[in-house]
């Protein structure tokens, strides 16, 4: 292969949907071909990456600092203890997003950052850790270059109302478009009131106030603040304020531009969810997350019948209680004289499912999560036979109990044909379920499948693998099943799995035979991540892996809780010195 041969491959990499995951995969691929990279090719890649959001072009620490690839990075993440003093801040002028993450803050580093020209180039800044206090934020807001920051994230910090007061009153905060205040227990309604009264924070497009000590006093102030009139994204999860919160958002005179709304674990019921879904405030909504609320048939039907939510692309209905209201309905409809019910509540839920998933309102939805719900055969049929949900690419049914008949229904669903990612974590799947899934004619597009934490044995794994689910498959997760060596042998001997980049067979009673099979496989040669933790792999299996060319592309190898000794681990560290090896041995390679 020469440099020119890389161009068509790179063009394919650059044609995918921009994401941090794809960017890291691209960097990993380029790192394997550093000797072929010239200035023209790097410039070509950099130019074509200009269409990607800077925040997606992320790299941890200084992995690529001494390579030409570092100039492609825009979002730099590092922990305080990983900072290298030999790297001047002036060498990071191409970095537009900086993530400082550690509880023990290096005050000298923070002071340098606040006075550095780097701050004039930064557009995004994240402080993550309890060590960040009010005085750090107050000092930041006093620096004129703070006006260039458009995204500020303060995660799990030790700030109080004083920090929010400083943000609200700073004359340099008018450039902020995104403010993330996730999980800061030190401030309350007082800080939120300051934000709502700010005369400079008037152009916010995204606000996250989830997991904080906020009451309806703070929520009402925000919803009635003209400063929120440009808000596109609102995340208010785990505030547990129930229907009053949902009503406040639905009736706000200023929250009229929302494109993303997240209300996880709020406890809202159809009493407020239906008015919200019919509110003009959600007419631009593309992403709706209602995890842990009480949707019921009324809420489901509202999603399908509302004239407002016609632009949805991502819909999260995890643990939303499709059967909410059953008790009240049963009490109202139960006929004591005939000992029958005049209509089955299951039929009511099914009709609501049809109204929701056969509605034109979901025609743009590409990601759907229905995890932790009670979903019956009729419900799966309603989803699987939808003629409007043809854009669906990702489906999550985790923690939804599925028996063979459910899997048969799922396998024969036309909607299955467009899926690229299917998550069936902890669904009670057994070998009979895998046999049913293996008979599906609609698995050709799948790129990622998760079967984690089920009851699948080698038989079910072999049947599924032999059915050749998809030649496009990149990630296969079987953790916490009962595959044993025979199940891993089936994977290792599957030619159509030659594109796998991630394989997880941890907690599967895999021994040396399974590890040796992976090491000797002529097909499983492209792995970047391999999870083998909590198995029965001893020295023979580890030495086989160390001698195999199949592991040379690995970035992560998880081996904790296996019975091998330091000599085997030493062989691995010599074979893949740049990979992240996770083990539980007290081992220092320098001692060998």
Residue pairs with C-beta under 8 A, 6 or more apart in sequence:
1 33
1 36
2 36
3 36
3 37
3 38
3 41
5 36
6 33
6 36
6 37
6 41
7 41
7 44
9 29
10 41
10 44
10 45
13 22
13 25
13 26
13 29
14 26
14 45
14 48
14 49
16 22
18 51
18 52
18 53
18 56
19 56
20 55
20 56
20 57
20 58
20 75
22 56
23 49
23 52
23 56
23 57
23 58
24 58
24 59
25 501
25 528
27 59
27 64
27 69
27 72
27 73
28 528
28 553
28 555
30 37
30 45
30 69
31 64
31 67
31 69
32 553
34 67
34 68
34 69
37 68
37 69
39 68
42 68
42 69
42 71
42 72
45 72
46 71
46 72
49 57
49 72
54 74
54 75
54 96
54 97
54 123
54 124
55 74
55 75
55 97
55 124
55 151
56 75
57 72
57 73
57 74
57 75
58 73
58 74
58 75
58 76
58 77
58 97
59 70
59 73
59 75
59 76
59 77
60 77
60 78
61 77
61 78
61 79
61 82
62 70
62 78
62 82
62 84
62 87
64 70
64 72
64 73
65 84
65 87
71 94
73 94
73 95
74 94
74 95
74 96
74 97
75 95
75 96
75 97
75 98
75 99
75 124
76 92
76 95
76 97
76 98
76 99
77 99
77 101
78 99
78 100
78 101
79 101
79 102
80 100
80 101
80 102
80 104
80 105
80 106
80 109
81 102
81 104
83 106
83 109
89 112
89 113
89 116
89 117
89 118
90 116
90 117
90 118
92 98
92 118
93 117
93 118
93 121
94 121
95 118
95 121
95 122
96 121
96 122
96 123
96 124
97 122
97 123
97 124
97 125
97 126
97 151
98 113
98 118
98 122
98 124
98 125
98 126
99 126
99 128
99 153
100 109
100 110
100 113
100 125
100 126
100 127
100 128
100 129
101 126
101 128
101 129
102 128
102 129
102 131
103 129
103 130
103 131
104 129
104 131
105 129
105 131
105 132
105 136
110 136
110 139
111 139
113 119
114 139
114 140
114 143
115 143
119 143
119 145
119 146
119 148
119 149
120 145
120 148
121 148
122 148
122 149
123 148
123 149
123 150
123 151
124 149
124 150
124 151
124 152
124 153
124 178
125 140
125 149
125 151
125 152
125 153
126 152
126 153
126 154
126 155
126 180
127 136
127 137
127 153
127 154
127 155
127 157
128 153
128 155
128 156
128 157
129 155
129 156
129 157
130 156
130 157
130 158
131 157
131 158
132 154
132 157
132 158
132 159
133 157
133 158
133 159
133 163
134 158
134 159
134 160
134 162
134 163
134 166
137 154
137 159
137 163
137 166
137 167
138 162
138 163
138 166
140 146
141 166
141 167
141 170
141 172
141 173
142 170
142 172
143 172
144 172
145 172
146 170
146 172
146 173
146 175
147 172
147 173
147 174
147 175
148 175
149 175
149 176
150 175
150 176
150 177
150 178
151 176
151 177
151 178
151 180
151 206
152 167
152 176
152 178
152 179
152 180
153 178
153 180
153 182
154 163
154 180
154 181
154 182
154 184
155 180
155 182
155 183
155 184
156 182
156 183
156 184
157 163
157 184
157 186
158 184
158 186
159 184
159 186
159 187
160 186
160 187
160 191
161 186
161 187
161 188
161 190
161 191
161 194
163 187
163 191
164 181
164 187
164 190
164 191
164 192
164 194
164 195
165 191
165 194
167 173
167 176
167 179
167 194
167 195
167 198
167 201
168 194
168 195
168 197
168 198
168 200
168 201
169 194
169 198
169 200
170 200
171 200
173 198
173 200
173 201
174 200
174 201
174 202
174 203
175 203
176 201
176 203
176 204
177 203
177 204
177 205
177 206
178 204
178 205
178 206
178 207
178 233
179 195
179 201
179 204
179 206
179 207
179 208
180 206
180 207
180 208
181 187
181 207
181 208
181 209
181 212
182 208
182 210
182 211
182 212
182 235
183 210
183 211
183 212
184 212
185 212
185 213
187 212
187 213
188 212
188 213
188 214
188 215
188 218
189 214
189 215
189 217
189 218
189 221
192 209
192 214
192 218
192 219
192 221
192 222
193 217
193 218
193 221
195 201
195 222
195 225
195 227
196 218
196 221
196 222
196 224
196 225
196 227
196 228
197 221
197 225
197 227
198 227
199 227
201 227
202 226
202 227
202 229
202 230
203 230
204 227
204 228
204 230
204 231
205 230
205 231
205 232
205 233
206 231
206 232
206 233
206 234
206 260
207 222
207 228
207 231
207 233
207 234
207 235
208 233
208 235
209 218
209 222
209 235
209 236
209 239
210 235
210 236
210 237
210 238
210 239
210 262
210 264
211 237
211 238
211 239
212 239
214 239
215 241
216 241
216 244
216 245
216 248
219 236
219 239
219 241
219 244
219 245
219 248
220 248
222 228
223 248
223 249
223 251
223 252
223 254
223 255
224 252
224 253
224 254
225 254
226 254
228 252
228 254
228 255
229 254
229 256
229 257
230 257
231 254
231 255
231 257
231 258
232 257
232 258
232 259
232 260
232 284
233 258
233 259
233 260
233 261
234 249
234 255
234 258
234 260
234 261
234 262
235 260
235 261
235 262
236 245
236 249
236 262
236 263
236 266
237 262
237 263
237 264
237 265
237 266
237 289
237 291
238 264
238 265
238 266
239 245
239 266
240 265
240 266
240 267
241 266
241 267
242 266
242 267
242 268
242 269
242 272
243 267
243 268
243 269
243 271
243 272
244 272
245 263
245 266
245 268
245 272
246 263
246 266
246 268
246 272
246 273
246 275
246 276
247 272
247 275
247 276
249 255
249 261
249 276
249 279
249 281
250 272
250 275
250 276
250 279
250 281
250 282
251 279
252 281
255 281
256 280
256 281
257 284
258 281
258 282
258 284
258 285
259 284
259 285
259 286
259 287
260 285
260 286
260 287
260 288
260 289
261 282
261 285
261 287
261 288
261 289
262 287
262 289
262 316
263 289
263 290
263 293
264 289
264 290
264 291
264 292
265 291
265 292
265 293
266 292
266 293
267 292
267 293
267 294
268 276
268 290
268 293
268 294
269 293
269 294
269 296
269 324
270 294
270 295
270 296
270 298
270 299
270 302
270 324
270 325
273 290
273 293
273 294
273 295
273 298
273 299
273 302
274 298
274 299
274 302
276 282
277 299
277 302
277 303
277 306
277 308
277 309
278 302
278 306
278 307
278 308
279 308
280 308
282 288
282 306
282 308
282 309
283 308
283 309
283 310
283 311
284 311
285 308
285 309
285 311
285 312
286 311
286 312
286 313
286 314
286 364
287 312
287 313
287 314
287 315
288 309
288 312
288 314
288 315
288 316
289 314
289 316
290 299
290 316
290 317
290 320
291 316
291 317
291 318
291 319
291 320
291 369
292 318
292 319
292 320
293 299
293 320
293 321
294 320
294 321
294 324
295 317
295 320
295 321
295 322
295 324
296 321
296 322
296 323
296 324
296 325
296 352
297 322
297 324
297 325
297 348
297 349
297 351
297 352
298 325
298 352
299 320
299 324
300 322
300 349
300 352
300 353
300 355
300 356
301 351
301 352
301 355
301 356
303 309
303 315
303 356
303 359
303 361
303 362
304 352
304 355
304 356
304 357
304 358
304 359
304 361
304 362
305 355
305 359
305 361
306 361
309 361
310 360
310 361
311 364
312 361
312 362
312 364
312 365
313 364
313 365
313 366
313 367
313 391
314 365
314 366
314 367
315 362
315 365
315 367
315 368
315 369
316 369
317 368
317 369
317 370
317 373
318 369
318 370
318 371
318 372
318 373
318 396
319 371
319 372
319 373
320 373
321 373
322 349
322 352
322 353
322 373
322 374
322 375
322 379
323 345
323 349
323 374
326 345
329 345
329 348
330 341
330 345
333 341
333 342
333 343
334 341
335 341
335 342
346 376
346 378
349 376
349 379
350 376
350 378
350 379
350 382
353 378
353 379
353 382
353 383
354 382
356 362
357 382
357 383
357 386
357 388
357 389
358 382
358 386
358 387
358 388
359 388
360 388
362 386
362 388
362 389
363 388
363 389
363 390
363 391
364 391
365 389
365 391
365 392
366 391
366 392
366 393
366 394
367 392
367 393
367 394
368 389
368 392
368 394
368 395
368 396
369 395
369 396
370 383
370 395
370 396
370 397
370 400
371 396
371 397
371 398
371 399
371 400
371 423
371 425
372 398
372 399
372 400
373 400
374 400
374 401
375 397
375 400
375 406
377 405
377 406
377 409
380 406
380 409
380 410
380 413
381 409
381 413
383 389
383 413
383 415
384 409
384 410
384 412
384 413
384 414
384 415
384 416
385 413
385 414
385 415
386 415
389 415
390 415
390 418
391 418
392 415
392 418
392 419
393 418
393 419
393 420
393 421
394 419
394 420
394 421
394 422
394 423
395 415
395 419
395 421
395 422
395 423
396 423
397 410
397 422
397 423
397 424
397 427
398 423
398 424
398 425
398 426
398 427
398 450
399 425
399 426
399 427
400 427
401 427
401 428
402 410
402 424
402 427
402 428
402 429
402 433
403 428
403 432
403 433
404 432
404 433
404 435
404 436
405 436
406 433
407 429
407 432
407 433
407 434
407 436
407 437
408 436
408 439
410 416
410 437
410 440
411 436
411 437
411 438
411 439
411 440
411 442
412 440
412 441
412 442
413 442
414 442
416 440
416 442
416 443
417 441
417 442
417 444
417 445
418 445
419 442
419 443
419 445
419 446
420 445
420 446
420 447
420 448
420 472
421 446
421 447
421 448
421 449
422 446
422 448
422 449
422 450
423 449
423 450
424 449
424 450
424 451
424 454
425 450
425 451
425 452
425 453
425 454
426 452
426 453
426 454
427 433
427 454
428 454
428 455
429 451
429 454
429 455
429 456
429 460
430 454
430 455
430 456
430 460
431 456
431 457
431 459
431 460
431 463
432 460
433 454
433 456
433 460
434 456
434 459
434 460
434 461
434 463
434 464
435 460
435 463
437 464
438 463
438 464
438 466
438 467
438 469
439 467
443 467
443 469
443 470
444 470
444 471
444 472
445 470
445 472
446 469
446 470
446 472
446 473
447 470
447 472
447 473
447 474
447 475
448 473
448 474
448 475
448 476
448 477
448 502
449 469
449 473
449 475
449 476
449 477
450 475
450 477
451 477
451 478
451 481
452 477
452 478
452 479
452 480
452 481
452 504
453 479
453 480
453 481
454 480
454 481
455 481
455 482
456 478
456 481
456 482
456 483
456 487
457 481
457 482
457 483
457 484
457 487
458 482
458 483
458 484
458 485
458 486
458 487
458 489
458 490
461 478
461 481
461 483
461 487
461 490
461 491
462 486
462 487
462 490
465 490
465 491
465 494
465 497
466 490
466 494
468 494
468 496
469 496
470 496
471 496
471 499
472 499
473 496
473 497
473 499
473 500
474 499
474 500
474 501
474 502
475 500
475 501
475 502
475 503
476 491
476 497
476 500
476 502
476 503
476 504
477 502
477 503
477 504
478 487
478 504
478 505
478 508
479 504
479 505
479 506
479 507
479 508
479 531
480 506
480 507
480 508
481 487
481 507
481 508
482 508
482 509
483 505
483 508
483 509
483 510
483 514
484 508
484 509
484 510
484 511
484 514
485 510
485 511
485 513
485 514
485 517
487 505
487 508
487 510
487 514
488 505
488 508
488 510
488 513
488 514
488 515
488 517
488 518
489 513
489 514
489 517
491 497
491 503
491 505
491 518
491 524
492 514
492 517
492 518
492 520
492 521
492 523
492 524
493 517
493 521
493 523
494 523
495 523
497 523
497 524
498 523
498 524
498 525
498 526
499 526
500 524
500 526
500 527
501 526
501 527
501 528
501 529
502 527
502 528
502 529
502 530
503 518
503 524
503 527
503 529
503 530
503 531
504 529
504 530
504 531
505 514
505 531
505 532
505 535
506 531
506 532
506 533
506 534
506 535
506 558
507 533
507 534
507 535
508 514
508 535
509 535
509 536
510 532
510 535
510 536
510 537
511 535
511 536
511 537
511 538
511 541
512 536
512 537
512 538
512 540
512 541
512 544
513 541
514 535
514 537
514 541
515 532
515 537
515 540
515 541
515 542
515 544
515 545
516 540
516 541
516 544
518 524
518 530
518 545
518 548
518 550
519 541
519 544
519 545
519 547
519 548
519 550
519 551
520 544
520 548
521 550
524 550
525 549
525 550
525 553
526 553
527 550
527 551
527 553
527 554
528 553
528 554
528 555
528 556
529 554
529 555
529 556
529 557
530 551
530 554
530 556
530 557
530 558
531 558
532 557
532 558
532 559
532 562
533 558
533 559
533 560
533 561
533 562
533 582
534 560
534 561
534 562
535 561
535 562
536 562
536 563
537 559
537 562
537 563
537 564
538 562
538 563
538 564
538 568
539 564
539 565
539 567
539 568
541 564
542 559
542 562
542 564
542 568
542 569
542 571
542 572
543 568
543 571
545 551
545 572
545 575
546 568
546 571
546 572
546 574
546 575
547 571
547 575
551 557
551 575
551 576
551 579
552 575
552 576
554 576
554 579
555 579
555 580
556 579
556 580
556 582
557 572
557 576
557 579
557 580
557 581
557 582
558 582
559 569
559 572
559 581
559 582
559 583
560 582
560 583
560 584
561 584
562 583
565 585
566 585
566 587
566 592
569 581
569 583
569 585
569 587
570 587
570 589
570 592
572 581
573 581
573 589
